[in-house]
Amino acid sequence: MDKQKVYEIYRLHKGEILGAAIGLAIAVIVLLLGIIKALFVIICVTVGCYIGKRLHQDKDYIKNLLDRILPPGTYR
């Protein structure tokens, strides 16, 4: 198939393709690791994505988070 045609199919069905890929990845993780370990991996990936997104938006996110949790100046 032509690259343009493949891109057009992807553009029209992006949600379905990404959903199927994520579902396949989760199924493989569950089959390889078991449900408890798979849940742990999924939680760690989700937390990592969230922190990465926040760091991308605000470079001082970790410093501000630690200021809220710990007394100011503790970690410096």
N, C-alpha and C positions, 0 to 999 in steps of 0.2 A: 504494500500500500504506500501511497504517497505521504510524505511527512505532513503536508498541509492538511490532508484528509484526516490523519490521525490526530493532529492538533485540533481540528474542528470537532471531531467526536469527543475529545477530552474537554474542550470548552463547553460543549452542550451538556455533558454528563459529568462534570467535575465532582459534584457532591456524591453521586453514586459511586464513582471510581474511588474517591478518597475514603468514603465510608467502608467500602469493600476491602480496601487495603488495610485500614485500621482494624477491621474485624478479623481479617486473616492474621495480622500480626498478633493480636490478642489471643486468638485461638492457638497459634503456634507456641506462644509463651506459656499458656495454660497447659498444653500437652507436654511441653518439655519440662516445666518446673513444678507444676501442680498449682492448685487454685490459690493457696495462701501465699506462696512465693510470687506468683503472678500478680496478685493484688498488691503486694509490697513493691514490686517493680513498677507497676502502673502508678501507684501513689508517688513514688520517688520521681518518676518522669514528670508527672503533673506538677509537683512542687517545684522541680527544676525549671520547667517551662515558665511557670508563674514568676519565679524569682528572676529568671533571665529576661522576661518581658519587662518587669519592673526596673531592672538594672539598665535596660536599654532606654527606657523612658526617663529615668532619674539616676544619674551616676552616683549620687550620695544616698541611695536607698538603704544600703546596708548600714551605713553610719547613722542615718536617721532612725532606722529600726532598732539598732542597739541603744541609741539614746532613749528611746521609749521604754525599752525592756530593762536596761541596766541603769544604775546611777550615772549621770553624765561624767565623762572623763575616765571611767573604769577601764575601758579597753584600749586607751591610748598610751 
